[in-house]
Amino acid sequence: MSIRTVVLFAALALQQFDCTVTTLFNTKLPYDTRGKLLITGESDAIQHNGKFYFYFNNWGTCNGIDCCPTSGGCASCCFTHLHTCVYGKNHSVVVYETSDLSTWIYRGEALPLSSRLPGTEFRPHVIFNKLTNKFVMWYEDRHPGQQGYAVAVADTPVGPFKTIENSIKMHGHGRSDGSGDFALFVDDDGTAYHVRDGFVIEKLNASYTGVTPEVGYLHTPKPSEGPVFFKRNGLYYILAGTGCCACKGGSSIYVFTATNPLGPYQYRGDVGRNTTTKVFNKHSPYNYITRAQASLVLKLPPATDETGAVIGQEQFIWMGNQWVTAQEKGHPRNHDLLYWYPLEFKSDNSIAQVRWQDKTVVHV
């Protein structure tokens, strides 16, 4: 059996559509073109010149730990700072190239250890600046004395990225150290924004390598993290989830919308809860329907027919990390499963309840 036949993201080109129909599996990882399992971790993706580039934070092969049976419950593991895998100093950012979400080409380390200060690197996010023609990566490094975030730039989407700022102090009253999980978003006019735990939304400068004093806020029902940020039909969406620091079982999906990127934001509900569970149990990995923590929302163009006519709507694919689910021997953290789901929007622009499904079909 060839590697191609065992690739877990199978793509079938249909003659009646000028696109590729790809099946994304939530129960298995794909193999890249080298025949190796995809390296996974906190992630981000951009589309550039007809190709997608996925960035994964590689924590290495240390094993995941299931804390659900402990007194603290599923979400308690790495908050103690005792989890040497989560808080390791060896994290690097790897990048894959794909045109169809089926064939994954490993392009190496986008941010190698040599490109940053010693510290615990988390949550890489990349955006492209059309004015400077640079790819800009923001990330947490948590090196001694860091406040806020580090920023690296590259001339190509695969890097290597070189760090130009090691400690960008943020504005607003979010976390006391001005850091935490975050997401980046570039608006239609080229203005970029940063949202972080807290929750603080901040406008970036023109080069996307620094901040401005322009901020907005939103307030989650419970302490939350892991935001994602996107726009649909002129409405801005920020999705956040309850605390899950690389925990088994995932988190909620709180939905917020606004007509301005800095807000004010309206809370639209939690679409990530497990509706079959009546009572929350901190020891259960099934409180949340995806069993994953959000990393990104990938915008895909609508399907078209062979004449180029649009026959569908834009697709917004939520992707999260199913922590502590690696199926290989030793349960390595860098092979935890992913969860892909096409968000469904109601007539009032709210998001419908997310469901569990073993696979997701998308048009690319």
C-alpha positions as CSV (number, residue, x, y, z in Angstrom):
1,M,0.0,0.0,0.0
2,S,1.5,3.4,-1.0
3,I,1.8,6.3,1.4
4,R,-0.7,8.1,-0.7
5,T,-3.4,5.6,0.0
6,V,-2.9,5.8,3.7
7,V,-2.9,9.6,3.9
8,L,-5.6,10.3,6.3
9,F,-6.8,13.5,4.7
10,A,-8.2,12.0,1.4
11,A,-9.0,14.5,-1.4
12,L,-11.2,13.7,-4.4
13,A,-11.5,16.1,-7.3
14,L,-15.1,16.2,-8.5
15,Q,-15.6,17.1,-12.2
16,Q,-18.7,19.2,-11.6
17,F,-16.8,21.5,-9.2
18,D,-13.8,23.7,-9.9
19,C,-12.4,22.8,-6.5
20,T,-11.2,19.9,-4.4
21,V,-13.4,18.1,-1.9
22,T,-11.2,17.1,1.0
23,T,-12.1,14.9,4.0
24,L,-10.4,16.0,7.2
25,F,-10.4,13.3,9.9
26,N,-10.8,14.1,13.6
27,T,-9.8,10.6,14.8
28,K,-6.5,10.2,13.0
29,L,-3.6,12.4,11.8
30,P,-2.4,12.6,8.2
31,Y,1.0,11.7,6.9
32,D,3.1,14.3,5.1
33,T,4.9,13.7,1.8
34,R,7.8,12.1,3.7
35,G,5.6,9.4,5.1
36,K,5.7,10.9,8.6
37,L,2.8,11.8,10.8
38,L,2.0,15.5,11.0
39,I,3.7,17.3,13.8
40,T,0.9,19.1,15.8
41,G,0.6,21.6,18.6
42,E,-0.8,25.1,19.0
43,S,-1.2,26.3,15.5
44,D,-2.0,29.0,13.0
45,A,-2.5,29.1,9.2
46,I,-2.3,31.7,6.4
47,Q,-3.2,31.5,2.7
48,H,-0.7,33.0,0.3
49,N,-0.5,32.8,-3.5
50,G,-2.9,29.9,-3.6
51,K,-1.3,27.8,-0.9
52,F,-1.9,27.3,2.8
53,Y,0.9,27.4,5.3
54,F,0.2,25.8,8.7
55,Y,2.5,26.6,11.6
56,F,2.6,24.1,14.5
57,N,4.3,24.6,17.9
58,N,6.4,21.5,18.2
59,W,6.7,20.5,21.9
60,G,8.8,17.4,21.1
61,T,8.1,13.8,21.9
62,C,7.5,14.1,25.6
63,N,4.4,12.3,26.7
64,G,1.0,13.9,27.4
65,I,-0.4,13.5,30.9
66,D,-4.0,12.8,31.7
67,C,-4.9,14.7,34.8
68,C,-8.7,13.9,34.7
69,P,-8.4,11.4,37.6
70,T,-6.4,13.8,39.8
71,S,-8.0,16.0,42.5
72,G,-7.7,19.0,40.3
73,G,-9.4,17.4,37.3
74,C,-8.7,17.4,33.6
75,A,-7.7,21.1,33.3
76,S,-5.3,21.2,36.2
77,C,-2.1,19.7,34.8
78,C,0.1,22.5,33.5
79,F,-1.2,25.2,35.6
80,T,1.0,23.9,38.4
81,H,4.1,24.6,36.2
82,L,5.2,21.1,37.0
83,H,4.5,19.8,33.5
84,T,8.0,19.9,32.0
85,C,6.7,19.1,28.5
86,V,4.3,22.0,28.3
87,Y,6.8,24.4,29.9
88,G,9.8,23.0,28.2
89,K,12.5,25.1,26.7
90,N,12.9,23.1,23.5
91,H,9.8,24.3,21.6
92,S,10.2,25.2,17.9
93,V,7.7,26.2,15.2
94,V,7.4,23.9,12.2
95,V,5.6,24.8,8.9
96,Y,3.7,22.7,6.4
97,E,2.6,23.8,2.9
98,T,-0.5,22.4,1.3
99,S,-2.8,23.5,-1.6
100,D,-5.7,21.1,-0.8
101,L,-5.5,20.2,2.9
102,S,-4.7,16.7,1.8
103,T,-1.1,16.7,0.6
104,W,1.1,18.1,3.4
105,I,4.7,19.2,2.5
106,Y,7.0,19.6,5.5
107,R,9.0,22.8,5.0
108,G,11.1,22.7,8.1
109,E,11.4,24.9,11.1
110,A,9.9,28.3,10.6
111,L,11.2,29.5,14.0
112,P,14.2,27.4,15.2
113,L,15.5,27.6,18.7
114,S,18.4,29.7,17.4
115,S,16.0,32.4,16.3
116,R,14.7,33.3,19.8
117,L,15.8,33.8,23.4
118,P,15.8,30.9,25.7
119,G,12.4,30.5,27.2
120,T,9.1,28.6,26.8
121,E,7.7,29.4,23.4
122,F,3.9,29.3,23.0
123,R,1.1,30.1,20.5
124,P,2.8,31.3,17.3
125,H,0.6,33.3,14.9
126,V,1.6,34.6,11.5
127,I,0.1,37.4,9.3
128,F,1.3,38.9,6.0
129,N,1.9,42.7,5.7
130,K,1.3,43.9,2.1
131,L,3.0,47.3,2.8
132,T,6.3,45.8,4.0
133,N,6.0,42.5,2.0
134,K,7.0,40.7,5.2
135,F,5.5,37.8,7.0
136,V,5.2,38.6,10.7
137,M,5.1,36.1,13.5
138,W,4.0,36.9,17.1
139,Y,4.7,34.4,19.8
140,E,5.1,34.1,23.6
141,D,8.6,33.2,24.7
142,R,8.4,33.6,28.5
143,H,12.1,34.2,28.8
144,P,13.2,35.9,32.1
145,G,12.0,39.5,32.1
146,Q,9.7,39.3,29.1
147,Q,6.7,41.5,29.2
148,G,4.1,40.8,26.5
149,Y,5.3,39.1,23.3
150,A,8.1,38.5,20.9
151,V,7.9,39.3,17.1
152,A,9.8,37.7,14.3
153,V,9.8,38.5,10.5
154,A,10.6,36.6,7.3
155,D,10.6,37.2,3.6
156,T,8.8,34.0,2.8
157,P,6.0,32.1,4.6
158,V,8.3,29.2,5.4
159,G,10.9,31.4,7.0
160,P,13.2,31.1,8.7
161,F,11.7,33.9,10.9
162,K,14.2,36.1,12.7
163,T,13.1,37.7,16.0
164,I,13.3,41.5,15.9
165,E,11.4,42.3,19.2
166,N,11.8,40.2,22.4
167,S,9.4,42.0,24.8
168,I,6.5,44.1,23.4
169,K,4.5,45.5,26.3
170,M,0.8,45.6,25.6
171,H,-1.7,48.2,26.6
172,G,-4.9,47.7,28.5
173,H,-5.8,45.8,31.7
174,G,-5.6,42.2,30.6
175,R,-3.2,39.8,32.4
176,S,-0.7,41.4,34.7
177,D,2.2,40.4,32.5
178,G,0.5,41.6,29.4
179,S,0.8,38.1,27.7
180,G,-1.3,35.0,27.5
181,D,-3.0,33.1,24.6
182,F,-3.7,35.4,21.7
183,A,-4.8,35.7,18.1
184,L,-4.0,38.1,15.2
185,F,-6.5,39.4,12.6
186,V,-6.0,41.5,9.5
187,D,-9.0,43.5,8.4
188,D,-10.0,44.2,4.8
189,D,-8.3,47.7,4.9
190,G,-5.0,46.1,6.0
191,T,-5.3,47.2,9.6
192,A,-4.2,44.4,12.0
193,Y,-5.4,43.6,15.5
194,H,-4.3,41.5,18.4
195,V,-6.6,39.9,21.0
196,R,-5.3,38.3,24.1
197,D,-6.5,36.6,27.3
198,G,-8.1,39.2,29.5
199,F,-9.7,40.0,27.1
200,V,-8.0,42.9,25.4
201,I,-8.2,43.8,21.7
202,E,-5.4,46.1,20.5
203,K,-4.7,47.7,17.2
204,L,-1.2,47.0,15.8
205,N,1.0,49.5,14.1
206,A,1.4,49.8,10.3
207,S,4.2,47.2,10.2
208,Y,2.4,44.8,12.5
209,T,5.5,44.6,14.6
210,G,4.3,46.8,17.5
211,V,1.2,48.1,19.2
212,T,-0.9,51.3,19.4
213,P,-2.8,52.7,22.4
214,E,-6.1,51.9,20.7
215,V,-7.8,49.0,22.7
216,G,-11.1,47.4,23.3
217,Y,-12.4,44.8,25.8
218,L,-14.8,41.9,26.1
219,H,-15.8,39.9,29.2
220,T,-16.2,36.1,29.2
221,P,-18.8,34.3,31.4
222,K,-15.9,32.4,33.1
223,P,-12.1,32.8,33.0
224,S,-11.1,31.9,29.5
225,E,-8.2,31.7,27.0
226,G,-7.4,30.5,23.5
227,P,-9.1,33.2,21.4
228,V,-9.6,33.1,17.7
229,F,-10.5,36.2,15.6
230,F,-12.2,36.5,12.2
231,K,-14.7,38.5,10.1
232,R,-17.8,37.4,8.2
233,N,-20.3,39.5,6.4
234,G,-19.0,42.7,8.0
235,L,-19.3,41.3,11.5
236,Y,-16.3,40.6,13.7
237,Y,-16.1,37.4,15.7
238,I,-14.0,36.5,18.7
239,L,-14.3,32.9,20.0
240,A,-12.8,32.0,23.4
241,G,-12.8,29.0,25.7
242,T,-12.6,28.1,29.3
243,G,-9.2,27.3,30.7
244,C,-7.5,24.2,29.3
245,C,-3.8,24.4,29.4
246,A,-3.0,21.5,27.1
247,C,-5.6,19.5,29.0
248,K,-7.5,16.4,28.0
249,G,-11.1,17.2,27.2
250,G,-10.8,20.6,25.6
251,S,-12.8,23.7,26.4
252,S,-16.0,25.7,25.7
253,I,-16.5,27.9,22.6
254,Y,-17.8,31.3,23.8
255,V,-19.0,33.4,20.8
256,F,-18.7,37.2,20.7
257,T,-19.6,39.5,17.8
258,A,-19.2,43.2,17.1
259,T,-19.6,45.7,14.2
260,N,-16.2,47.2,15.1
261,P,-13.0,45.2,15.6
262,L,-12.4,47.0,19.0
263,G,-16.0,46.4,20.1
264,P,-18.2,46.7,21.9
265,Y,-18.7,42.9,21.7
266,Q,-22.0,41.1,22.3
267,Y,-22.0,37.6,23.9
268,R,-23.8,35.2,21.7
269,G,-23.6,32.0,23.7
270,D,-21.5,28.9,24.2
271,V,-21.6,26.6,21.2
272,G,-18.9,24.2,22.4
273,R,-20.7,22.6,25.4
274,N,-21.7,18.9,25.3
275,T,-25.5,19.2,25.3
276,T,-25.9,15.6,26.4
277,T,-24.1,16.3,29.7
278,K,-26.4,17.7,32.4
279,V,-23.8,18.4,35.1
280,F,-20.2,19.6,34.6
281,N,-17.7,17.1,36.0
282,K,-14.1,18.4,36.2
283,H,-12.9,14.8,36.0
284,S,-14.6,14.0,32.7
285,P,-13.0,14.6,29.3
286,Y,-16.5,14.9,27.7
287,N,-17.8,18.2,29.1
288,Y,-17.1,19.9,25.8
289,I,-18.2,18.5,22.4
290,T,-15.0,18.9,20.4
291,R,-12.7,17.7,23.3
292,A,-10.3,20.3,21.9
293,Q,-9.0,23.8,22.6
294,A,-9.2,26.3,19.7
295,S,-6.2,27.2,17.7
296,L,-7.6,28.9,14.6
297,V,-10.5,29.5,12.2
298,L,-9.5,28.9,8.6
299,K,-11.5,30.8,5.9
300,L,-12.0,28.9,2.7
301,P,-13.5,30.3,-0.5
302,P,-16.9,29.2,-1.6
303,A,-17.2,26.3,-4.1
304,T,-17.5,27.2,-7.8
305,D,-18.7,25.2,-10.8
306,E,-16.6,24.5,-13.9
307,T,-17.6,27.9,-15.4
308,G,-16.3,29.7,-12.3
309,A,-19.7,30.6,-11.0
310,V,-20.0,30.6,-7.2
311,I,-22.3,27.8,-5.9
312,G,-21.7,28.0,-2.2
313,Q,-20.7,30.2,0.6
314,E,-17.4,31.0,2.3
315,Q,-16.5,28.2,4.7
316,F,-15.1,29.0,8.2
317,I,-13.3,25.9,9.6
318,W,-12.7,25.8,13.3
319,M,-9.6,23.9,14.2
320,G,-8.6,22.9,17.7
321,N,-6.1,20.7,19.5
322,Q,-7.3,17.5,21.1
323,W,-4.7,17.4,23.8
324,V,-3.4,14.1,25.3
325,T,-4.8,12.0,22.4
326,A,-1.6,10.9,20.6
327,Q,-2.1,7.3,19.4
328,E,1.6,6.3,19.0
329,K,3.7,4.5,21.6
330,G,4.6,6.9,24.4
331,H,1.7,9.3,23.4
332,P,4.0,12.1,22.2
333,R,2.7,15.6,22.6
334,N,3.6,16.6,19.1
335,H,1.2,14.0,17.6
336,D,-2.0,14.9,19.5
337,L,-5.1,14.8,17.3
338,L,-6.7,17.9,15.7
339,Y,-10.4,18.7,15.5
340,W,-11.8,20.3,12.3
341,Y,-15.4,21.6,12.1
342,P,-17.2,23.8,9.6
343,L,-19.0,26.5,11.6
344,E,-22.7,26.9,10.8
345,F,-24.2,30.4,10.9
346,K,-27.8,31.2,11.7
347,S,-29.9,34.0,10.0
348,D,-29.1,36.3,12.9
349,N,-25.3,35.7,12.4
350,S,-24.9,33.7,15.6
351,I,-23.2,30.4,15.4
352,A,-25.0,27.1,15.7
353,Q,-24.2,24.5,18.3
354,V,-21.0,22.6,17.3
355,R,-21.4,18.8,17.0
356,W,-19.0,15.9,17.3
357,Q,-18.2,14.2,14.0
358,D,-15.4,11.8,13.1
359,K,-14.7,13.6,9.9
360,T,-15.3,16.9,8.2
361,V,-15.7,17.5,4.4
362,V,-14.6,20.9,3.0
363,H,-14.3,22.4,-0.5
364,V,-10.8,23.8,-1.2
